[in-house]
Amino acid sequence: NFPPAKFVQGGLAQESMVGSGCILSAATVRNSVLSSNVYIEEGATVEGSVIMPGVRIGRGAVVRKAILDKNVVVNDGEIIGVDLERDRQRFSVSSGGVVAIGKGVWI
């Protein structure tokens, strides 16, 4: 079991579900589902996404219309779901433009 979610330094979640053990540190989450034990660092933005347990999203990163499986690590400043052509070279992208990233991937 994890402790309740924490919103620190102005962390914000709008129209989203945030699981236990999540920490949003000056990050913004919109229209998304965060499973347990997700850490989103300062300045990061997550929109329209499903984030599975144990994911870490670095400072200033952007994640849009994506499904991140367990234990994915998104490095500082990484951008996912904005440039779909670039994303297709690295990940699976559905015909609807949803980016899927498998378990344990470091980006």
Secondary structure, 3 states (H helix, E strand, C coil): CCCCCEEECCCEEECCEECCCCEEECCEEECCEECCCCEECCCCEEECCEECCCCEECCCCEEECEEECCCCEECCCCEECCCHHHHHHHCEECCCCCEEECCCCEC
